[in-house]
């Protein structure tokens, strides 16, 4: 069988743009899309062409100019949306329509005002209408995780017969639990009769903080495509974070036994670009790309890392393109980390007494100051050296 490959579908430019307060212009979208190609994603969902003229032009610009990646565009199950997406993607090297309709009873009753039968008829009609206009058709059952499982199987079976190449299983409101979502993927894989040769995709939201866990559970249970956004941006609490899903697969190859096409050394650059263009700063303790993700403050941890980084680091910062700044010095830091930082700052000839006195001064400062920076370390070392020089001069005069 060989090693199985996970397809990475990035929706930063579509679902990510639905983050409240985020509005990419065409240049922003193109810059991010170029970086996503550098990153190595398989599919870029460039936007929703029917949403506005600006989004149409942005999607078209990406489809016209970028190569080496599939470009996807979203559409409601409406002919006008599908035509608009087709026009935007006509020059793409490889095009994909992402057409969706809600399938859960709550959405059917309160949003679509449709019966199950009416919805299913519309879904099949629109997939058939789209066939031949795109290289691939991806069908999404919106709110799949709250849809009756047997009805979902029926929907997927009929849209596959109509021409869908990819079926997407969204946890649209972040409702599912990891084991439950994994079981849903497995149920679809085992019960949709025409599933062979069709890609199963997982699209998870983070309302209960489960987006990454649910995505990994889906992969573990047979999903072959995962839908993600850079930094986990998206509607409400966001989407599954690309960097977390990818590095989980990377770090635990022994567990998942899967590969992907991502150049992980571009993760940090991609994260910084998206943060800059969205204006959304990352929390310091954000997994993988947060400022503290590879920094150690407790003295015991620092001592371990000095001897062997694997004691407290399961990934290397260099693997995601970070130049490491390993130690966050503070009141909990130990002497080993302090001495290493002093040497890194160029103070290589301090005597044991000078080091001890400088460390004491550092601890006193750290008790008073929340954030210790390199200039603070230089200050305490220079202050120590000045005092020791004064003392030696005094002894010499005596």
C-alpha positions as CSV (number, residue, x, y, z in Angstrom):
1,X,0.0,0.0,0.0
2,X,2.9,2.4,0.8
3,X,2.8,5.4,3.0
4,X,-0.5,7.4,2.8
5,X,-0.4,11.1,2.0
6,X,-2.7,13.7,3.6
7,X,-3.9,16.4,1.3
8,X,-3.7,19.9,2.9
9,X,-6.5,22.2,1.8
10,X,-5.9,25.7,3.0
11,X,-8.9,28.0,3.5
12,X,-7.2,31.0,5.0
13,X,-8.3,33.2,2.1
14,X,-12.0,32.1,2.3
15,X,-13.0,30.8,5.8
16,X,-10.1,32.7,7.4
17,X,-11.3,35.9,5.9
18,X,-14.6,35.4,7.7
19,X,-12.8,36.2,10.9
20,X,-14.6,39.3,12.3
21,X,-12.6,42.4,11.5
22,X,-10.6,40.8,8.7
23,X,-10.9,42.0,5.1
24,X,-8.2,41.0,2.6
25,X,-7.8,43.1,-0.5
26,X,-6.7,41.6,-3.8
27,X,-3.0,42.3,-3.1
28,X,-3.2,40.7,0.4
29,X,-4.8,37.6,-1.0
30,X,-2.2,37.2,-3.7
31,X,0.7,37.7,-1.3
32,X,-0.7,35.1,1.1
33,X,-1.5,32.7,-1.8
34,X,2.1,33.0,-3.1
35,X,3.4,32.1,0.4
36,X,1.0,29.2,0.6
37,X,2.5,27.9,-2.6
38,X,6.0,28.2,-1.0
39,X,4.6,26.4,2.0
40,X,3.5,23.5,-0.2
41,X,-0.3,23.3,0.4
42,X,-2.1,21.1,-2.1
43,X,-5.3,23.2,-2.5
44,X,-5.8,27.0,-1.9
45,X,-9.4,28.0,-1.4
46,X,-9.0,31.5,-2.8
47,X,-12.4,32.9,-1.9
48,X,-16.1,33.1,-2.7
49,X,-16.4,34.7,-6.2
50,X,-20.2,35.4,-5.9
51,X,-19.8,37.3,-2.7
52,X,-18.5,40.5,-4.3
53,X,-16.8,41.9,-7.4
54,X,-13.6,42.4,-5.4
55,X,-13.5,38.7,-4.3
56,X,-14.2,37.6,-7.8
57,X,-11.2,39.6,-9.1
58,X,-9.0,38.4,-6.2
59,X,-9.8,34.7,-7.0
60,X,-9.4,35.2,-10.7
61,X,-6.0,36.9,-10.1
62,X,-4.7,34.0,-8.1
63,X,-6.1,31.4,-10.6
64,X,-4.6,33.3,-13.5
65,X,-1.1,33.7,-12.1
66,X,-0.3,30.8,-9.7
67,X,0.8,27.4,-10.8
68,X,1.7,24.1,-9.0
69,X,-1.4,24.1,-6.8
70,X,-5.1,23.5,-7.1
71,X,-7.2,26.6,-6.8
72,X,-10.7,26.2,-5.3
73,X,-13.6,28.6,-5.1
74,X,-16.7,28.3,-3.0
75,X,-20.3,28.4,-4.2
76,X,-23.7,28.0,-2.7
77,X,-25.9,25.4,-4.4
78,X,-27.1,28.1,-6.8
79,X,-26.4,28.2,-10.5
80,X,-25.3,31.8,-10.5
81,X,-22.7,31.1,-7.8
82,X,-21.4,28.1,-9.8
83,X,-21.1,30.1,-13.0
84,X,-19.3,32.9,-11.1
85,X,-16.8,30.4,-9.7
86,X,-16.3,28.8,-13.1
87,X,-15.5,32.2,-14.7
88,X,-13.1,33.1,-11.9
89,X,-11.2,29.8,-12.2
90,X,-11.2,29.4,-16.0
91,X,-7.4,30.0,-16.3
92,X,-6.4,27.9,-13.3
93,X,-3.9,25.2,-13.9
94,X,-6.2,22.9,-11.8
95,X,-9.6,24.1,-10.7
96,X,-11.9,22.9,-7.9
97,X,-15.5,24.0,-7.1
98,X,-16.4,23.8,-3.5
99,X,-20.2,23.7,-3.5
100,X,-22.1,23.4,-0.2
101,X,-25.6,23.1,1.2
102,X,-26.7,22.5,4.8
103,X,-27.9,19.0,5.7
104,X,-28.8,19.1,9.4
105,X,-32.5,19.2,10.4
106,X,-32.0,22.5,12.3
107,X,-30.5,24.2,9.3
108,X,-33.1,22.8,7.0
109,X,-36.0,23.9,9.2
110,X,-34.8,27.4,10.3
111,X,-32.4,28.5,7.5
112,X,-33.2,26.8,4.2
113,X,-36.9,26.2,4.9
114,X,-36.5,22.9,3.0
115,X,-37.4,19.3,3.5
116,X,-34.7,16.7,3.4
117,X,-35.9,15.5,0.0
118,X,-35.9,19.1,-1.4
119,X,-32.4,19.7,-0.2
120,X,-31.1,16.4,-1.6
121,X,-32.7,17.1,-5.0
122,X,-31.1,20.6,-5.0
123,X,-27.6,19.2,-4.1
124,X,-27.7,16.5,-6.8
125,X,-29.0,19.1,-9.4
126,X,-26.2,21.5,-8.6
127,X,-23.4,18.9,-8.7
128,X,-24.7,17.7,-12.1
129,X,-24.8,21.3,-13.3
130,X,-21.2,21.9,-12.2
131,X,-19.9,18.7,-13.8
132,X,-17.5,19.5,-16.7
133,X,-17.0,23.1,-15.6
134,X,-14.2,22.3,-13.2
135,X,-11.4,19.8,-12.9
136,X,-12.7,18.7,-9.5
137,X,-16.0,19.1,-7.6
138,X,-16.0,19.1,-3.8
139,X,-19.4,18.8,-2.1
140,X,-19.8,20.0,1.5
141,X,-22.6,18.9,3.8
142,X,-22.8,22.0,6.0
143,X,-23.3,21.1,9.7
144,X,-22.6,17.5,8.9
145,X,-21.7,16.7,12.5
146,X,-25.3,17.5,13.6
147,X,-26.8,15.7,10.6
148,X,-28.5,12.3,10.9
149,X,-25.7,9.8,9.9
150,X,-27.8,7.6,7.7
151,X,-29.2,10.6,5.8
152,X,-25.7,12.0,5.4
153,X,-24.6,8.7,3.9
154,X,-27.6,9.0,1.4
155,X,-26.6,12.5,0.5
156,X,-23.0,11.7,-0.1
157,X,-23.8,8.6,-2.1
158,X,-26.1,10.6,-4.5
159,X,-23.8,13.5,-5.0
160,X,-20.9,11.2,-5.8
161,X,-23.1,9.5,-8.4
162,X,-23.8,13.1,-9.7
163,X,-20.1,13.8,-10.1
164,X,-18.5,14.9,-6.8
165,X,-14.9,13.9,-6.5
166,X,-14.4,15.1,-2.9
167,X,-16.9,14.9,-0.1
168,X,-16.4,17.3,2.8
169,X,-17.5,16.6,6.3
170,X,-17.7,19.9,8.2
171,X,-18.0,20.2,12.0
172,X,-19.4,23.7,11.2
173,X,-20.2,24.8,14.7
174,X,-17.4,23.0,16.5
175,X,-19.9,20.7,18.2
176,X,-18.3,17.3,17.8
177,X,-15.9,15.5,20.2
178,X,-12.8,13.8,18.8
179,X,-13.9,10.2,19.2
180,X,-17.4,11.0,17.9
181,X,-16.1,12.8,14.9
182,X,-13.7,10.0,14.1
183,X,-16.5,7.5,14.3
184,X,-18.6,9.6,11.9
185,X,-15.8,9.6,9.3
186,X,-15.4,5.8,9.7
187,X,-19.2,5.4,9.4
188,X,-19.2,7.4,6.1
189,X,-16.2,5.4,4.8
190,X,-17.8,2.1,5.6
191,X,-21.4,2.9,4.5
192,X,-21.3,5.1,1.5
193,X,-21.3,2.4,-1.2
194,X,-19.6,4.4,-3.9
195,X,-16.9,5.9,-1.7
196,X,-13.9,4.1,-3.4
197,X,-11.8,6.6,-5.3
198,X,-13.5,9.6,-3.6
199,X,-11.6,11.8,-1.2
200,X,-13.0,12.3,2.3
201,X,-12.2,15.7,3.7
202,X,-12.6,17.1,7.3
203,X,-13.4,20.8,8.0
204,X,-13.4,21.5,11.7
205,X,-14.2,24.7,13.7
206,X,-12.9,25.5,17.2
207,X,-15.9,26.6,19.2
208,X,-15.1,24.1,22.0
209,X,-11.3,24.1,21.3
210,X,-11.5,20.7,19.5
211,X,-10.7,21.7,15.9
212,X,-7.2,20.2,15.7
213,X,-8.1,17.2,17.8
214,X,-11.2,16.5,15.6
215,X,-9.2,17.0,12.4
216,X,-6.5,14.5,13.6
217,X,-9.2,12.0,14.7
218,X,-10.8,12.3,11.2
219,X,-7.4,11.6,9.6
220,X,-6.9,8.7,11.9
221,X,-10.2,7.2,10.8
222,X,-9.9,7.6,7.1
223,X,-10.1,11.2,6.0
224,X,-7.5,11.9,3.3
225,X,-7.9,15.7,3.2
226,X,-7.8,18.1,6.0
227,X,-9.0,21.7,5.8
228,X,-7.1,24.3,7.8
229,X,-6.2,28.0,8.2
230,X,-3.0,29.6,9.0
231,X,-2.9,30.6,12.8
232,X,-6.4,29.0,13.1
233,X,-8.2,32.1,12.0
234,X,-11.9,31.9,10.9
235,X,-15.5,32.3,11.9
236,X,-16.1,32.8,15.7
237,X,-13.4,30.8,17.5
238,X,-11.7,29.9,14.2
239,X,-10.7,26.8,12.2
240,X,-8.2,24.0,12.7
241,X,-4.8,25.6,12.7
242,X,-2.6,24.5,9.8
243,X,0.6,24.6,11.8
244,X,-0.8,22.5,14.7
245,X,-2.2,19.8,12.4
246,X,0.9,19.6,10.3
247,X,3.4,19.5,13.1
248,X,1.3,16.9,15.0
249,X,1.5,14.7,11.9
250,X,5.2,15.5,11.6
251,X,6.2,15.0,15.2
252,X,4.1,11.8,15.6
253,X,4.9,10.0,12.4
254,X,5.3,7.0,14.6
255,X,1.6,7.2,15.5
256,X,-0.1,8.4,12.3
257,X,2.3,6.9,9.7
258,X,1.3,9.6,7.2
259,X,3.1,12.1,5.1
260,X,2.1,15.5,3.6
261,X,3.6,18.0,1.2
262,X,4.2,20.9,3.5
263,X,7.6,22.5,3.7
264,X,7.6,23.0,7.5
265,X,10.5,25.5,7.4
266,X,8.0,28.0,5.8
267,X,5.5,27.7,8.6
268,X,6.8,30.6,10.7
269,X,7.1,32.9,7.7
270,X,3.6,32.1,6.7
271,X,2.2,32.7,10.2
272,X,4.0,36.0,10.4
273,X,2.6,37.2,7.1
274,X,-1.0,36.3,7.9
275,X,-0.7,37.9,11.3
276,X,0.6,41.1,9.8
277,X,-2.0,41.3,7.0
278,X,-4.9,40.4,9.4
279,X,-3.7,42.7,12.2
280,X,-4.3,39.8,14.6
281,X,-1.4,39.2,17.0
282,X,-0.7,35.7,18.2
283,X,-1.1,34.9,21.9
284,X,2.4,34.2,23.3
285,X,1.5,30.6,24.3
286,X,0.0,29.8,20.9
287,X,1.2,26.3,20.0
288,X,4.0,26.0,17.4
289,X,4.2,29.7,16.4
290,X,3.6,31.6,19.6
291,X,6.5,33.7,21.0
292,X,6.8,31.3,24.0
293,X,6.4,28.0,22.1
294,X,10.1,27.2,22.3
295,X,11.1,29.3,25.3
296,X,11.8,28.0,28.8
297,X,11.7,30.0,32.0
298,X,11.8,27.4,34.9
299,X,15.4,26.8,36.0
300,X,14.9,23.0,35.9
301,X,13.7,23.1,32.3
302,X,16.5,25.4,31.3
303,X,19.1,23.1,32.8
304,X,17.6,20.2,31.0
305,X,17.5,22.0,27.6
306,X,21.1,23.1,28.0
307,X,22.2,19.5,28.3
308,X,19.8,18.1,25.7
309,X,17.0,20.0,24.0
310,X,15.0,16.8,23.7
311,X,14.4,16.9,27.5
312,X,11.7,19.6,27.0
313,X,11.4,20.1,23.3
314,X,9.5,17.6,21.1
315,X,10.2,19.8,18.0
316,X,13.1,21.9,16.9
317,X,12.3,25.6,16.3
318,X,14.5,25.4,13.2
319,X,12.0,22.9,11.7
320,X,9.4,25.6,11.3
321,X,11.8,28.3,10.3
322,X,12.4,29.9,13.8
323,X,15.8,31.1,14.9
324,X,15.7,29.9,18.5
325,X,15.7,32.3,21.5
326,X,15.4,29.5,23.9
327,X,15.3,31.0,27.3
328,X,12.9,33.5,28.8
329,X,14.8,34.7,31.8
330,X,12.8,35.5,34.9
331,X,12.7,35.0,38.6
332,X,12.2,31.2,38.1
333,X,15.4,30.9,36.0
334,X,18.4,29.0,37.2
335,X,22.0,29.8,37.2
336,X,22.8,27.5,34.2
337,X,20.5,29.5,31.9
338,X,21.8,32.8,33.2
339,X,25.4,31.8,32.6
340,X,24.6,30.6,29.1
341,X,22.8,33.9,28.3
342,X,25.7,35.9,29.7
343,X,28.1,34.0,27.4
344,X,25.7,34.5,24.4
345,X,25.9,38.3,25.1
346,X,29.7,38.2,24.8
347,X,30.8,38.1,28.5
348,X,33.1,35.0,28.3
349,X,35.7,35.9,30.9
350,X,33.8,36.5,34.1
351,X,35.3,35.0,37.3
352,X,33.1,32.7,39.5
353,X,32.7,35.5,41.9
354,X,31.6,38.0,39.3
355,X,29.1,35.4,37.9
356,X,27.7,34.8,41.3
357,X,27.3,38.5,42.1
358,X,25.7,39.1,38.6
359,X,23.3,36.3,39.1
360,X,22.3,37.7,42.6
361,X,21.6,41.1,41.0
362,X,19.7,39.4,38.2
363,X,17.4,37.6,40.7
364,X,16.8,40.8,42.6
365,X,15.8,42.6,39.4
366,X,13.6,39.7,38.2
367,X,11.6,39.8,41.5
368,X,10.7,43.4,40.6
369,X,10.4,43.3,36.8
370,X,8.0,41.2,34.9
371,X,9.9,41.0,31.6
372,X,13.7,40.6,31.5
373,X,15.3,41.6,28.2
374,X,18.9,41.3,27.0
375,X,19.6,44.9,28.0
376,X,18.7,44.1,31.6
377,X,21.3,41.3,31.6
378,X,23.9,43.5,30.2
379,X,23.1,46.1,32.8
380,X,23.5,43.8,35.8
381,X,26.7,42.3,34.3
382,X,28.2,45.8,33.7
383,X,27.1,46.9,37.2
384,X,28.8,43.9,38.7
385,X,32.0,44.4,36.7
386,X,32.1,48.0,37.6
387,X,31.8,47.2,41.3
388,X,34.5,44.5,41.1
389,X,36.8,46.9,39.3
390,X,36.2,49.6,41.9
391,X,36.9,47.0,44.7
392,X,40.2,45.9,43.0
393,X,41.3,49.5,42.6
394,X,40.6,50.2,46.2
395,X,42.7,47.2,47.3
396,X,45.5,48.3,45.1
397,X,45.6,51.8,46.7
398,X,45.5,50.2,50.1
